[in-house]
Amino acid sequence: MTRRVVNYSSEVSRWAPDAEVRLHAAAMELFLEQGFAATTVPQITERAGLTTRSFFRYFADKREILFAGEDELPGVVARIFSEADPDLAPMDVVRLGCHSVLGPRLRRLRPDLLARRRVLESDEGLKERQLRKLAILHQAATGAFRDRGLGALEADLAGRIAVAVIDSALEQWLTDDTRSFETITDDLLDALPRLVTSASDKK
Protein backbone atom coordinates (compact mmCIF):
# COMPACT_ATOMS: atom_id res chain seq x y z
CA MET A 1 0.00 0.00 0.00
CA THR A 2 1.43 3.35 -1.04
CA ARG A 3 1.31 6.01 1.65
CA ARG A 4 0.38 9.50 0.49
CA VAL A 5 2.73 12.19 1.75
CA VAL A 6 0.88 15.44 2.41
CA ASN A 7 2.61 18.80 2.15
CA TYR A 8 0.85 20.54 5.03
CA SER A 9 1.74 24.10 4.00
CA SER A 10 0.57 23.52 0.44
CA GLU A 11 -2.70 21.97 1.57
CA VAL A 12 -3.42 24.75 4.05
CA SER A 13 -2.67 27.54 1.62
CA ARG A 14 -5.00 25.98 -0.89
CA TRP A 15 -7.95 25.24 1.36
CA ALA A 16 -7.79 27.24 4.59
CA PRO A 17 -10.44 29.97 4.58
CA ASP A 18 -8.65 31.73 7.45
CA ALA A 19 -5.28 32.08 5.72
CA GLU A 20 -5.31 35.89 5.86
CA VAL A 21 -6.14 35.87 9.58
CA ARG A 22 -3.38 33.36 10.29
CA LEU A 23 -0.83 35.37 8.35
CA HIS A 24 -1.80 38.51 10.21
CA ALA A 25 -1.57 36.78 13.60
CA ALA A 26 1.79 35.18 12.79
CA ALA A 27 3.24 38.48 11.57
CA MET A 28 2.14 40.40 14.66
CA GLU A 29 3.63 37.75 16.94
CA LEU A 30 6.97 37.99 15.14
CA PHE A 31 6.93 41.80 15.01
CA LEU A 32 6.48 41.91 18.78
CA GLU A 33 9.03 39.17 19.47
CA GLN A 34 11.92 40.25 17.28
CA GLY A 35 11.00 43.61 15.77
CA PHE A 36 9.49 44.68 12.48
CA ALA A 37 12.77 45.13 10.60
CA ALA A 38 14.11 41.70 11.60
CA THR A 39 10.98 39.86 10.50
CA THR A 40 10.86 38.41 6.99
CA VAL A 41 7.97 37.20 4.87
CA PRO A 42 9.29 33.60 4.86
CA GLN A 43 9.36 33.67 8.67
CA ILE A 44 5.76 34.87 8.74
CA THR A 45 4.52 32.19 6.36
CA GLU A 46 6.46 29.47 8.13
CA ARG A 47 4.86 30.34 11.45
CA ALA A 48 1.43 30.50 9.84
CA GLY A 49 1.95 27.13 8.15
CA LEU A 50 1.47 28.68 4.72
CA THR A 51 3.51 29.38 1.63
CA THR A 52 5.19 32.61 0.61
CA ARG A 53 2.98 32.63 -2.45
CA SER A 54 -0.05 32.66 -0.18
CA PHE A 55 1.27 35.73 1.64
CA PHE A 56 1.42 37.82 -1.51
CA ARG A 57 -2.10 36.78 -2.37
CA TYR A 58 -3.26 38.91 0.55
CA PHE A 59 -0.54 41.48 1.22
CA ALA A 60 1.78 43.50 -1.01
CA ASP A 61 4.51 43.47 1.66
CA LYS A 62 4.89 43.01 5.41
CA ARG A 63 3.99 46.65 6.11
CA GLU A 64 0.50 45.99 4.80
CA ILE A 65 -0.04 43.68 7.76
CA LEU A 66 0.05 46.70 10.07
CA PHE A 67 -2.17 48.81 7.86
CA ALA A 68 -4.73 46.19 6.90
CA GLY A 69 -8.18 47.72 6.62
CA GLU A 70 -6.86 51.06 5.40
CA ASP A 71 -9.02 50.77 2.30
CA GLU A 72 -12.09 50.56 4.56
CA LEU A 73 -11.58 54.06 6.00
CA PRO A 74 -13.54 55.97 3.33
CA GLY A 75 -16.45 53.58 3.90
CA VAL A 76 -16.33 54.14 7.65
CA VAL A 77 -16.35 57.92 7.13
CA ALA A 78 -19.23 57.60 4.66
CA ARG A 79 -21.23 55.66 7.25
CA ILE A 80 -20.62 58.32 9.89
CA PHE A 81 -21.90 61.07 7.61
CA SER A 82 -24.82 59.04 6.27
CA GLU A 83 -26.13 58.57 9.82
CA ALA A 84 -25.78 62.25 10.74
CA ASP A 85 -28.67 64.69 10.53
CA PRO A 86 -28.08 67.19 7.68
CA ASP A 87 -28.52 70.10 10.09
CA LEU A 88 -25.79 69.01 12.51
CA ALA A 89 -22.79 71.29 12.88
CA PRO A 90 -19.50 69.84 11.55
CA MET A 91 -18.01 68.97 14.94
CA ASP A 92 -21.33 67.52 16.11
CA VAL A 93 -21.09 65.13 13.17
CA VAL A 94 -17.65 64.10 14.42
CA ARG A 95 -18.99 63.66 17.96
CA LEU A 96 -21.90 61.52 16.77
CA GLY A 97 -19.61 59.41 14.59
CA CYS A 98 -17.21 58.75 17.44
CA HIS A 99 -20.08 57.61 19.65
CA SER A 100 -22.13 55.56 17.19
CA VAL A 101 -19.53 54.19 14.77
CA LEU A 102 -15.90 54.55 15.87
CA GLY A 103 -16.25 53.84 19.59
CA PRO A 104 -17.89 50.40 19.25
CA ARG A 105 -15.57 49.48 16.38
CA LEU A 106 -12.42 50.45 18.27
CA ARG A 107 -13.42 48.58 21.42
CA ARG A 108 -13.59 45.36 19.43
CA LEU A 109 -10.14 46.04 18.01
CA ARG A 110 -8.41 47.26 21.18
CA PRO A 111 -6.02 44.29 21.65
CA ASP A 112 -4.93 44.49 18.01
CA LEU A 113 -4.56 48.27 18.19
CA LEU A 114 -2.37 48.01 21.29
CA ALA A 115 -0.10 45.46 19.62
CA ARG A 116 0.06 47.54 16.45
CA ARG A 117 0.94 50.63 18.48
CA ARG A 118 3.86 48.83 20.10
CA VAL A 119 5.21 47.82 16.70
CA LEU A 120 4.83 51.31 15.22
CA GLU A 121 6.61 52.91 18.17
CA SER A 122 9.52 50.50 17.80
CA ASP A 123 10.30 51.34 14.17
CA GLU A 124 10.91 54.88 12.89
CA GLY A 125 10.46 53.77 9.29
CA LEU A 126 6.77 53.03 9.85
CA LYS A 127 5.82 56.54 10.94
CA GLU A 128 5.67 57.87 7.38
CA ARG A 129 3.32 55.06 6.43
CA GLN A 130 1.11 55.97 9.38
CA LEU A 131 0.86 59.53 8.06
CA ARG A 132 -0.53 58.15 4.81
CA LYS A 133 -3.37 56.52 6.74
CA LEU A 134 -4.22 59.83 8.40
CA ALA A 135 -4.10 61.53 4.99
CA ILE A 136 -6.64 59.04 3.62
CA LEU A 137 -8.91 59.75 6.58
CA HIS A 138 -8.55 63.51 6.07
CA GLN A 139 -9.35 63.27 2.38
CA ALA A 140 -12.49 61.22 3.05
CA ALA A 141 -13.68 63.58 5.81
CA THR A 142 -13.02 66.68 3.72
CA GLY A 143 -15.00 65.25 0.81
CA ALA A 144 -17.87 64.37 3.12
CA PHE A 145 -17.94 67.89 4.59
CA ARG A 146 -17.97 69.31 1.07
CA ASP A 147 -20.97 67.11 0.28
CA ARG A 148 -22.73 68.64 3.29
CA GLY A 149 -22.37 72.10 1.78
CA LEU A 150 -19.17 73.48 3.31
CA GLY A 151 -16.84 75.52 1.13
CA ALA A 152 -13.42 74.21 0.18
CA LEU A 153 -11.58 76.07 2.96
CA GLU A 154 -14.06 75.17 5.69
CA ALA A 155 -14.30 71.55 4.59
CA ASP A 156 -10.53 71.13 4.57
CA LEU A 157 -10.22 72.70 8.03
CA ALA A 158 -13.08 70.61 9.43
CA GLY A 159 -11.49 67.48 7.98
CA ARG A 160 -8.13 68.27 9.57
CA ILE A 161 -9.71 68.98 12.95
CA ALA A 162 -11.73 65.76 12.79
CA VAL A 163 -8.61 63.70 12.07
CA ALA A 164 -6.63 65.45 14.82
CA VAL A 165 -9.41 64.83 17.37
CA ILE A 166 -9.80 61.16 16.44
CA ASP A 167 -6.05 60.53 16.35
CA SER A 168 -5.50 62.26 19.69
CA ALA A 169 -8.46 60.49 21.32
CA LEU A 170 -7.24 57.13 20.08
CA GLU A 171 -3.73 57.71 21.42
CA GLN A 172 -5.04 58.80 24.83
CA TRP A 173 -7.47 55.87 25.02
CA LEU A 174 -4.77 53.31 24.19
CA THR A 175 -2.52 54.85 26.83
CA ASP A 176 -5.17 55.04 29.57
CA ASP A 177 -8.28 52.85 29.51
CA THR A 178 -9.85 54.45 32.60
CA ARG A 179 -11.87 56.67 30.24
CA SER A 180 -13.78 55.58 27.17
CA PHE A 181 -12.86 56.66 23.66
CA GLU A 182 -16.14 58.53 23.48
CA THR A 183 -15.49 60.45 26.70
CA ILE A 184 -12.04 61.48 25.54
CA THR A 185 -13.47 62.59 22.21
CA ASP A 186 -16.09 64.69 23.99
CA ASP A 187 -13.41 66.35 26.12
CA LEU A 188 -11.35 67.23 23.05
CA LEU A 189 -14.31 68.59 21.10
CA ASP A 190 -15.50 70.59 24.12
CA ALA A 191 -12.03 72.14 24.37
CA LEU A 192 -12.11 73.50 20.81
CA PRO A 193 -14.46 76.48 21.46
CA ARG A 194 -12.43 77.43 24.52
CA LEU A 195 -9.26 77.49 22.44
CA VAL A 196 -10.85 79.73 19.83
CA THR A 197 -12.31 82.09 22.46
CA SER A 198 -9.02 82.25 24.33
CA ALA A 199 -7.16 83.12 21.14
CA SER A 200 -9.69 85.83 20.29
CA ASP A 201 -9.52 87.38 23.75
CA LYS A 202 -5.76 87.92 23.43
CA LYS A 203 -6.09 90.05 20.29
Secondary structure, DSSP 8 states (H G I E B T S, - for coil): -------HHHHHHHH-TTHHHHHHHHHHHHHHHH-TTT--HHHHHHHHT--HHHHHHH-SSTHHHHTTTGGGHHHHHHHHHHTS-TTS-HHHHHHHHIIIIIHHHHHHHHHHHHHHHHHHHT-GGGHHHHHHHHHHHHHHHHHHHHHTT--HHHHHHHHHHHHHHHHHHHHHHHH-TTS-HHHHHHHHHHHHHHHHHHHHHT-
